[in-house]
Amino acid sequence: MNSAAPTLGLMHFWEAGDAVTHSVAWLLLAMSLISWYLILSKGWSAWRLRSGARVAVEKFWNAPDADAALRTLASADTERAFFPLAERAFLAARTEPRGALAASVDRSEFITRTLRQEINRIASRLEGGLTLLASIGSTAPFIGLFGTVWGIYHALIAIASSGEVQIDRIAGPVGEALVMTAAGLAVAIPAVLAYNAFTRVNRVALAELDGFAHDLLALLTTGSRVTSQSPSDPLGSAGESTLASTQSVGH
């Protein structure tokens, strides 16, 4: 009697499944691969950003002049988060207004708008892929649940057509179909956790970029940083003459 019992397992479920079941399984596999690709790539970028940000900014403020500060920041900022901000700010400070309308705009306001636009561009780059992670995390459980419902329906139809309604014949196919729900959760949980982690990392990084932008604005408009400077911060003093001569070109 035991020899007549059906062989249960994932392979049995896969072989007994139809095109809908197979499509759901392949879709969950594709979502998992995309999710882990985003997790690994953005995790690597976030680690490089967090590990190199403070070093890059510290080297920038300790540079002897503006040109050396930009060169140092370009080599230290491997993720290109702080360097574009500083480069665009210095370029805006050196830009000579053209026309009556441009000349009427306050230089501080022009630099502020330039910094804001660059921060928005960097924020958009940092947040790239997070929407897809959130979508995978929110939809994968329901896709898995759909596969489970369809698998149970398919199994019950097969059992009903055989004319033998026994608990051992129902429990096996139903249990196999529940694997699709587990697969959906296995895809969704890492995506949701990674989305929350990357959102926090981006929030901290944007706060540091915002502080860096305020320091740049103060340096380019007044010749000194807003934050208190230590004696080993020559850019705030030695760099003032370079920046002052740079700004005088526009005036």
GUGU-111251 format. One record per residue (C-alpha): residue in three letters; x, y, z. Coordinates in Angstrom, 2 decimals. Layout:
# residues N
+-----+---------+---------+---------+
:  aa :       X :       Y :       Z :
+-----+---------+---------+---------+
: ALA :       X :       Y :       Z :
...
+-----+---------+---------+---------+
This chain:
# residues 251
+-----+---------+---------+---------+
:  aa :       X :       Y :       Z :
+-----+---------+---------+---------+
: MET :    0.00 :    0.00 :    0.00 :
: ASN :    2.92 :    2.29 :    0.75 :
: SER :    4.38 :    1.57 :   -2.65 :
: ALA :    1.29 :    3.06 :   -4.24 :
: ALA :    1.69 :    6.35 :   -2.39 :
: PRO :    2.76 :    9.18 :   -4.68 :
: THR :    6.26 :   10.54 :   -4.44 :
: LEU :    6.03 :   14.03 :   -2.96 :
: GLY :    8.55 :   16.85 :   -3.21 :
: LEU :    9.46 :   19.95 :   -5.14 :
: MET :   10.19 :   18.01 :   -8.30 :
: HIS :    6.81 :   16.36 :   -8.11 :
: PHE :    5.18 :   19.76 :   -7.71 :
: TRP :    7.16 :   21.16 :  -10.66 :
: GLU :    6.29 :   18.21 :  -12.88 :
: ALA :    2.63 :   18.37 :  -11.90 :
: GLY :    2.44 :   22.12 :  -12.43 :
: ASP :    1.17 :   23.77 :  -15.57 :
: ALA :    2.33 :   26.81 :  -17.54 :
: VAL :    0.90 :   29.26 :  -14.99 :
: THR :    2.76 :   27.65 :  -12.10 :
: HIS :    6.01 :   27.57 :  -14.07 :
: SER :    5.59 :   31.20 :  -15.12 :
: VAL :    5.11 :   32.32 :  -11.54 :
: ALA :    8.21 :   30.39 :  -10.46 :
: TRP :   10.34 :   31.89 :  -13.22 :
: LEU :    9.01 :   35.36 :  -12.42 :
: LEU :    9.96 :   34.99 :   -8.76 :
: LEU :   13.41 :   33.77 :   -9.78 :
: ALA :   13.91 :   36.79 :  -12.06 :
: MET :   12.74 :   39.15 :   -9.30 :
: SER :   15.14 :   37.52 :   -6.86 :
: LEU :   18.09 :   37.88 :   -9.24 :
: ILE :   17.27 :   41.55 :   -9.91 :
: SER :   16.82 :   42.20 :   -6.22 :
: TRP :   20.14 :   40.67 :   -5.24 :
: TYR :   21.93 :   42.46 :   -8.06 :
: LEU :   20.62 :   45.79 :   -6.75 :
: ILE :   21.42 :   44.82 :   -3.16 :
: LEU :   25.02 :   43.90 :   -3.93 :
: SER :   25.73 :   46.78 :   -6.33 :
: LYS :   24.14 :   49.48 :   -4.19 :
: GLY :   25.62 :   47.95 :   -1.04 :
: TRP :   29.09 :   48.23 :   -2.57 :
: SER :   28.44 :   51.82 :   -3.62 :
: ALA :   27.04 :   52.72 :   -0.20 :
: TRP :   30.07 :   51.22 :    1.54 :
: ARG :   32.46 :   53.16 :   -0.70 :
: LEU :   30.48 :   56.34 :   -0.14 :
: ARG :   30.38 :   55.98 :    3.65 :
: SER :   34.03 :   54.93 :    3.96 :
: GLY :   35.42 :   57.61 :    1.64 :
: ALA :   33.15 :   60.56 :    2.32 :
: ARG :   34.78 :   61.86 :    5.51 :
: VAL :   38.28 :   61.30 :    4.19 :
: ALA :   37.47 :   63.10 :    0.95 :
: VAL :   35.89 :   66.09 :    2.70 :
: GLU :   38.71 :   66.31 :    5.23 :
: LYS :   41.31 :   66.32 :    2.46 :
: PHE :   39.31 :   68.98 :    0.63 :
: TRP :   39.28 :   71.39 :    3.57 :
: ASN :   42.94 :   70.73 :    4.38 :
: ALA :   44.13 :   71.55 :    0.85 :
: PRO :   46.34 :   74.67 :    0.45 :
: ASP :   44.20 :   76.34 :   -2.24 :
: ALA :   41.03 :   75.91 :   -4.27 :
: ASP :   42.57 :   74.12 :   -7.25 :
: ALA :   44.42 :   71.67 :   -5.03 :
: ALA :   41.23 :   71.10 :   -3.03 :
: LEU :   39.33 :   70.13 :   -6.18 :
: ARG :   42.09 :   67.82 :   -7.35 :
: THR :   42.29 :   66.15 :   -3.96 :
: LEU :   38.53 :   65.73 :   -3.75 :
: ALA :   38.38 :   64.29 :   -7.27 :
: SER :   40.86 :   61.54 :   -6.36 :
: ALA :   39.40 :   60.77 :   -2.92 :
: ASP :   35.69 :   60.85 :   -3.79 :
: THR :   35.41 :   57.56 :   -5.67 :
: GLU :   31.60 :   57.64 :   -5.77 :
: ARG :   31.51 :   61.16 :   -7.25 :
: ALA :   29.10 :   62.51 :   -4.64 :
: PHE :   31.00 :   65.47 :   -3.16 :
: PHE :   33.30 :   66.35 :   -6.04 :
: PRO :   30.56 :   67.35 :   -8.55 :
: LEU :   29.05 :   69.57 :   -5.87 :
: ALA :   32.31 :   71.40 :   -5.23 :
: GLU :   33.18 :   71.58 :   -8.93 :
: ARG :   29.84 :   73.13 :   -9.89 :
: ALA :   30.00 :   75.55 :   -6.94 :
: PHE :   33.46 :   76.81 :   -7.92 :
: LEU :   32.37 :   77.05 :  -11.56 :
: ALA :   29.31 :   79.08 :  -10.55 :
: ALA :   31.50 :   81.41 :   -8.50 :
: ARG :   33.78 :   81.99 :  -11.49 :
: THR :   30.97 :   82.46 :  -14.00 :
: GLU :   30.65 :   86.00 :  -15.25 :
: PRO :   27.02 :   87.09 :  -15.65 :
: ARG :   25.95 :   87.84 :  -19.21 :
: GLY :   23.10 :   90.19 :  -20.01 :
: ALA :   21.08 :   92.52 :  -17.85 :
: LEU :   18.88 :   89.75 :  -16.43 :
: ALA :   21.83 :   87.60 :  -15.36 :
: ALA :   23.61 :   90.61 :  -13.89 :
: SER :   20.58 :   91.43 :  -11.74 :
: VAL :   20.68 :   88.02 :  -10.04 :
: ASP :   22.55 :   88.01 :   -6.76 :
: ARG :   25.71 :   85.88 :   -6.95 :
: SER :   24.90 :   84.14 :   -3.68 :
: GLU :   21.48 :   83.20 :   -5.05 :
: PHE :   23.05 :   81.91 :   -8.26 :
: ILE :   25.48 :   79.69 :   -6.34 :
: THR :   22.67 :   78.47 :   -4.07 :
: ARG :   20.57 :   77.43 :   -7.07 :
: THR :   23.56 :   75.67 :   -8.61 :
: LEU :   24.20 :   73.74 :   -5.39 :
: ARG :   20.53 :   72.82 :   -5.05 :
: GLN :   20.35 :   71.51 :   -8.61 :
: GLU :   23.48 :   69.44 :   -8.13 :
: ILE :   22.22 :   67.99 :   -4.84 :
: ASN :   18.97 :   67.00 :   -6.56 :
: ARG :   20.91 :   65.29 :   -9.33 :
: ILE :   23.11 :   63.39 :   -6.86 :
: ALA :   20.05 :   62.42 :   -4.80 :
: SER :   18.37 :   61.06 :   -7.92 :
: ARG :   21.44 :   58.96 :   -8.67 :
: LEU :   21.69 :   57.66 :   -5.10 :
: GLU :   18.02 :   56.68 :   -5.10 :
: GLY :   18.25 :   54.84 :   -8.41 :
: GLY :   16.93 :   51.29 :   -8.08 :
: LEU :   15.18 :   51.85 :   -4.75 :
: THR :   11.77 :   52.06 :   -6.42 :
: LEU :   12.37 :   48.70 :   -8.07 :
: LEU :   13.46 :   47.20 :   -4.74 :
: ALA :   10.34 :   48.53 :   -3.06 :
: SER :    8.16 :   47.18 :   -5.87 :
: ILE :    9.74 :   43.74 :   -5.61 :
: GLY :    9.37 :   43.72 :   -1.83 :
: SER :    5.70 :   44.68 :   -1.99 :
: THR :    4.57 :   42.47 :   -4.89 :
: ALA :    6.61 :   39.27 :   -4.47 :
: PRO :    4.47 :   37.88 :   -1.58 :
: PHE :    1.28 :   38.36 :   -3.61 :
: ILE :    2.81 :   36.74 :   -6.68 :
: GLY :    3.84 :   33.79 :   -4.53 :
: LEU :    0.36 :   33.66 :   -3.02 :
: PHE :   -1.14 :   33.63 :   -6.49 :
: GLY :    1.11 :   30.68 :   -7.37 :
: THR :   -0.02 :   28.90 :   -4.22 :
: VAL :   -3.72 :   29.45 :   -4.94 :
: TRP :   -3.31 :   28.30 :   -8.51 :
: GLY :   -1.27 :   25.27 :   -7.43 :
: ILE :   -3.90 :   24.25 :   -4.86 :
: TYR :   -6.65 :   24.69 :   -7.43 :
: HIS :   -4.70 :   22.62 :   -9.95 :
: ALA :   -4.04 :   19.89 :   -7.35 :
: LEU :   -7.65 :   19.73 :   -6.20 :
: ILE :   -8.88 :   19.44 :   -9.78 :
: ALA :   -6.46 :   16.57 :  -10.37 :
: ILE :   -7.58 :   14.82 :   -7.16 :
: ALA :  -11.25 :   15.31 :   -7.94 :
: SER :  -10.80 :   13.89 :  -11.41 :
: SER :   -9.14 :   10.77 :   -9.98 :
: GLY :  -12.20 :   10.08 :   -7.81 :
: GLU :  -10.13 :    9.39 :   -4.67 :
: VAL :  -10.54 :   12.00 :   -1.94 :
: GLN :   -8.15 :   11.04 :    0.87 :
: ILE :   -6.29 :   13.26 :    3.31 :
: ASP :   -2.87 :   11.94 :    2.32 :
: ARG :   -3.60 :   12.69 :   -1.33 :
: ILE :   -4.73 :   16.24 :   -0.51 :
: ALA :   -2.04 :   17.15 :    2.02 :
: GLY :    0.85 :   16.44 :   -0.35 :
: PRO :   -0.17 :   18.63 :   -3.30 :
: VAL :   -1.43 :   21.42 :   -1.05 :
: GLY :    1.81 :   21.42 :    0.94 :
: GLU :    3.81 :   21.54 :   -2.27 :
: ALA :    1.76 :   24.48 :   -3.52 :
: LEU :    2.50 :   26.42 :   -0.33 :
: VAL :    6.14 :   26.47 :   -1.41 :
: MET :    5.23 :   29.29 :   -3.79 :
: THR :    4.20 :   31.48 :   -0.86 :
: ALA :    7.48 :   30.71 :    0.88 :
: ALA :    9.36 :   31.58 :   -2.32 :
: GLY :    7.53 :   34.89 :   -2.54 :
: LEU :    8.48 :   35.74 :    1.04 :
: ALA :   12.09 :   34.69 :    0.40 :
: VAL :   12.21 :   37.19 :   -2.46 :
: ALA :   10.41 :   39.99 :   -0.63 :
: ILE :   12.14 :   40.00 :    2.77 :
: PRO :   15.70 :   40.80 :    1.53 :
: ALA :   14.33 :   43.46 :   -0.82 :
: VAL :   12.39 :   45.21 :    1.95 :
: LEU :   15.29 :   45.09 :    4.40 :
: ALA :   17.71 :   46.39 :    1.77 :
: TYR :   15.32 :   49.18 :    0.79 :
: ASN :   15.08 :   50.37 :    4.41 :
: ALA :   18.86 :   50.18 :    4.86 :
: PHE :   19.64 :   52.07 :    1.65 :
: THR :   17.02 :   54.70 :    2.44 :
: ARG :   18.74 :   55.41 :    5.75 :
: VAL :   22.19 :   55.48 :    4.14 :
: ASN :   20.97 :   57.91 :    1.48 :
: ARG :   19.33 :   60.12 :    4.10 :
: VAL :   22.59 :   60.37 :    6.04 :
: ALA :   24.59 :   60.97 :    2.86 :
: LEU :   22.23 :   63.72 :    1.70 :
: ALA :   22.45 :   65.38 :    5.10 :
: GLU :   26.26 :   65.41 :    4.80 :
: LEU :   26.01 :   66.75 :    1.26 :
: ASP :   23.69 :   69.48 :    2.47 :
: GLY :   26.15 :   70.48 :    5.19 :
: PHE :   29.00 :   70.43 :    2.69 :
: ALA :   26.97 :   72.64 :    0.34 :
: HIS :   26.32 :   75.17 :    3.12 :
: ASP :   30.04 :   75.29 :    3.90 :
: LEU :   30.82 :   75.78 :    0.21 :
: LEU :   28.28 :   78.57 :   -0.08 :
: ALA :   29.71 :   80.35 :    2.94 :
: LEU :   33.25 :   79.90 :    1.66 :
: LEU :   32.46 :   81.21 :   -1.80 :
: THR :   30.46 :   84.21 :   -0.58 :
: THR :   32.27 :   85.25 :    2.61 :
: GLY :   35.67 :   83.58 :    2.29 :
: SER :   35.27 :   81.40 :    5.40 :
: ARG :   33.32 :   78.33 :    6.50 :
: VAL :   30.29 :   78.44 :    8.74 :
: THR :   31.68 :   75.75 :   10.99 :
: SER :   34.50 :   76.46 :   13.39 :
: GLN :   37.88 :   75.93 :   11.81 :
: SER :   40.96 :   74.42 :   13.37 :
: PRO :   44.49 :   75.79 :   12.87 :
: SER :   45.18 :   72.87 :   10.54 :
: ASP :   42.47 :   74.00 :    8.10 :
: PRO :   44.45 :   76.14 :    5.67 :
: LEU :   41.73 :   76.32 :    3.03 :
: GLY :   39.70 :   78.59 :    5.23 :
: SER :   42.57 :   81.06 :    5.48 :
: ALA :   45.08 :   80.46 :    2.72 :
: GLY :   42.29 :   79.61 :    0.29 :
: GLU :   40.48 :   82.86 :    0.98 :
: SER :   42.77 :   84.94 :   -1.22 :
: THR :   42.34 :   82.52 :   -4.12 :
: LEU :   38.57 :   82.46 :   -3.76 :
: ALA :   38.37 :   86.21 :   -3.29 :
: SER :   40.27 :   86.78 :   -6.51 :
: THR :   38.08 :   84.19 :   -8.21 :
: GLN :   34.87 :   85.95 :   -7.16 :
: SER :   36.21 :   89.38 :   -8.11 :
: VAL :   36.30 :   88.25 :  -11.75 :
: GLY :   32.50 :   88.02 :  -11.75 :
: HIS :   32.07 :   91.37 :  -10.04 :
+-----+---------+---------+---------+
